[in-house]
């Protein structure tokens, strides 16, 4: 197949119009007319992921996060980020990113997270006009669980050493849960107003944490890298669309920049 055939399937699944304003989702690097024989899925496109793709003769990287969060100001190849761009072009690797559009899509990132977190009967937390798509999800756990117990489950689920918990009482039982993958701190009031007992998201700012605590709300922050759960889910989507006609693998590189000591 050619790259455009995969792009077309991705955009039917996660339409670009679902992306948040200013989000540079879509084709990042490469020629959409290029033949594709092997696809790799990844949360982040980092130099080590690109080298993995080169080593595995990958022609197409389908990523969640965009390649150029900070646009290049020059093409000085002594800079690792610029060298990565050059490596992608030199090895004819197409890169496509589905970011906030995949967050909002039905059956996308936030549905995957909700399922993993045991949240049932979900609806969008920040719904679009159609009420079927939108950022985040909110629903119910099958049984109440304490904040402490749920935080431990989340820690183990996402394979992190620790999670950050904002709560006055970690023994409090919770059952109605909201989740928003990635940087969702600005939506905590929406989660609280929607009746959530607790909100799972990442990158919560220090002073926002104070406001959350003062409002007697609960937030569990397991790290932005929780979205890596999408890597295997994206593999499943490519297999669903193309069967055995194209090889597809998930990256094995852990791109979480944080270590907890």
C-alpha positions in Angstrom: 0.0 0.0 0.0 1.0 3.6 -0.1 1.1 5.9 2.9 -2.0 7.8 1.9 -4.1 4.6 2.2 -3.1 4.4 5.9 -3.6 8.1 6.4 -7.1 7.9 5.0 -8.0 5.1 7.5 -6.5 7.0 10.4 -8.4 10.1 9.5 -11.7 8.2 9.3 -11.0 6.9 12.8 -9.7 10.2 14.2 -10.9 13.0 12.0 -8.6 16.0 11.9 -11.6 18.3 12.6 -11.7 16.8 16.1 -8.3 18.3 17.0 -8.1 21.2 19.4 -7.4 24.6 17.8 -3.7 25.1 17.0 -2.8 21.4 17.4 -0.6 20.5 14.4 -1.9 17.0 14.0 -1.6 15.1 10.7 1.2 14.4 8.3 4.5 15.5 9.9 7.2 14.3 7.6 7.4 12.4 4.4 5.7 11.7 1.1 2.1 10.3 1.3 2.6 8.6 -2.1 5.5 6.5 -0.7 5.0 2.7 -0.5 4.7 1.3 3.0 5.5 -2.2 4.0 6.1 -1.9 7.8 4.4 0.4 10.3 5.5 1.3 13.8 3.2 2.9 16.4 4.6 5.1 19.1 3.5 7.7 21.7 6.5 9.9 21.0 8.9 10.3 18.1 12.3 10.6 19.7 15.8 9.9 18.3 15.9 6.5 19.9 12.5 5.6 18.4 13.6 6.7 15.0 16.7 4.6 15.3 14.5 1.6 16.3 12.4 2.3 13.2 15.5 2.4 11.0 16.9 -0.8 12.5 13.5 -2.5 11.8 13.1 -1.2 8.3 10.0 0.7 9.2 8.5 3.0 6.4 5.7 4.7 8.5 5.5 5.8 12.1 2.0 6.4 13.4 2.5 8.5 16.6 0.2 10.1 19.1 2.3 13.2 19.8 3.5 15.5 17.1 7.2 15.5 16.1 7.6 19.2 16.2 6.2 20.5 19.5 9.0 23.1 19.3 9.6 24.1 15.6 13.1 24.0 14.3 14.8 27.4 13.9 17.6 26.0 11.7 18.8 22.7 10.2 22.0 22.4 12.1 22.5 18.6 12.1 24.7 18.7 15.2 21.5 19.2 17.1 19.9 15.9 18.0 16.4 17.0 17.2 17.4 18.2 13.7 19.5 15.1 13.2 16.4 13.1 13.9 14.4 14.9 11.2 17.3 14.3 8.7 17.3 10.6 9.6 13.6 10.3 9.0 13.9 11.9 5.6 17.1 10.1 4.6 15.5 6.7 5.4 12.2 7.6 3.8 10.1 7.2 6.9 6.7 8.9 6.8 5.5 10.2 10.2 1.9 10.9 11.0 0.5 12.1 14.3 -3.0 11.8 15.7 -3.0 13.9 18.8 -6.0 15.7 20.3 -8.2 14.3 17.5 -7.5 10.8 18.7 -8.1 11.9 22.3 -11.6 13.0 21.3 -12.4 10.2 18.8 -14.9 7.5 19.7 -13.0 4.4 20.5 -9.8 6.4 20.8 -7.3 7.4 23.5 -9.7 8.3 26.3 -11.9 5.3 25.7 -8.8 3.1 25.8 -7.7 4.7 29.1 -11.2 4.4 30.6 -11.4 0.7 29.7 -8.0 0.1 31.3 -9.0 2.0 34.4 -12.2 -0.1 34.8 -14.5 2.9 34.1 -17.9 1.8 32.7 -20.8 3.4 30.9 -18.6 6.3 29.8 -19.6 9.6 28.1 -17.2 12.4 27.0 -16.1 14.6 29.9 -15.8 17.7 27.6 -18.3 16.7 24.8 -18.3 18.1 21.3 -21.6 19.2 19.7 -22.4 15.6 18.7 -22.2 14.5 22.4 -20.4 11.3 21.1 -16.9 12.7 20.8 -14.9 15.0 23.0 -12.0 15.2 25.4 -11.9 12.9 28.4 -14.4 10.3 29.7 -16.5 10.0 32.8 -18.3 6.9 34.2 -18.5 4.5 37.0 -16.3 1.8 38.6 -18.1 -1.5 39.2 -17.5 -1.1 42.9 -16.4 1.7 45.2 -12.7 1.7 46.1 -10.5 3.9 48.3 -8.3 6.6 46.8 -5.3 4.8 48.2 -6.2 1.5 46.6 -7.2 3.0 43.3 -3.9 5.0 43.1 -1.9 1.8 43.7 -3.9 0.0 40.9 -3.2 2.9 38.6 0.5 2.9 39.5 0.8 -0.8 38.7 -1.3 -0.5 35.5 0.9 2.2 34.0 4.2 0.7 35.2 5.3 3.8 37.0 7.2 3.9 40.3 4.8 6.4 41.9 1.7 8.4 41.2 0.9 11.9 42.5 -2.3 12.1 44.6 -4.1 15.3 45.5 -6.6 14.4 48.2 -7.3 15.4 51.8 -8.3 11.8 52.7 -6.8 8.9 50.8 -9.1 6.5 52.6 -12.2 8.1 51.0 -14.2 5.7 48.8 -14.6 6.8 45.1 -16.7 5.3 42.3 -17.5 7.9 39.7 -14.3 8.6 37.8 -13.2 11.0 35.1 -10.1 10.5 33.0 -8.4 12.7 30.5 -5.2 11.5 28.9 -2.1 13.7 28.9 -2.1 17.3 30.2 -5.6 17.7 31.6 -5.1 19.8 34.7 -7.2 22.7 33.3 -10.3 20.5 33.1 -10.4 19.5 36.8 -13.3 21.8 37.6 -15.3 20.3 34.7 -14.7 16.9 36.2 -15.8 18.1 39.6 -18.9 19.8 38.3 -19.8 16.7 36.4 -20.0 14.8 39.7 -16.7 12.8 39.5 -15.4 11.5 42.8 -11.9 11.6 41.4 -10.1 12.7 38.2 -7.2 10.9 36.6 -5.0 13.1 34.4 -1.4 14.2 34.1 0.9 17.2 34.4 -1.1 18.9 37.1 0.6 22.2 38.0 1.7 22.9 41.6 -0.6 25.9 42.2 -3.5 24.1 40.5 -2.9 21.3 42.9 -3.5 23.8 45.8 -6.8 24.9 44.2 -7.9 21.2 43.8 -7.1 20.5 47.5 -8.9 23.6 48.7 -11.9 22.6 46.7 -11.9 19.2 48.4 -11.6 17.4 45.1 -9.4 14.4 44.3 -6.9 14.1 41.4 -4.6 11.1 40.6 -1.7 12.0 38.3 0.1 8.9 36.9 2.4 10.7 34.5 1.7 11.8 30.9 3.4 8.6 29.7 0.2 6.7 30.7 -0.9 7.4 27.1 1.7 4.8 25.9 -1.2 2.4 26.4 -2.2 3.5 22.9 0.8 1.9 21.2 -0.7 -1.6 21.1 -4.2 -0.3 20.5 -2.9 1.5 17.4 -1.3 -1.7 16.3 -4.7 -3.4 16.6 -6.3 -0.7 14.5 -3.8 -1.1 11.6 -4.4 -4.9 11.7 -8.1 -4.3 11.7 -7.8 -2.2 8.6 -5.2 -4.1 6.6 -4.9 -7.6 8.0 -1.7 -9.3 7.1 -1.0 -7.1 4.1 1.3 -4.8 6.1 3.6 -5.6 9.0 2.9 -3.5 12.1 4.7 -3.3 15.5 4.7 -1.1 18.5 7.8 0.6 19.7 9.6 -1.0 22.5 11.3 2.2 23.6 10.1 3.8 26.9 10.0 7.5 26.1 9.0 8.7 29.6 11.5 11.5 30.4 11.1 11.1 34.2 12.8 8.9 36.7 11.6 8.7 40.3 14.4 8.4 42.9 
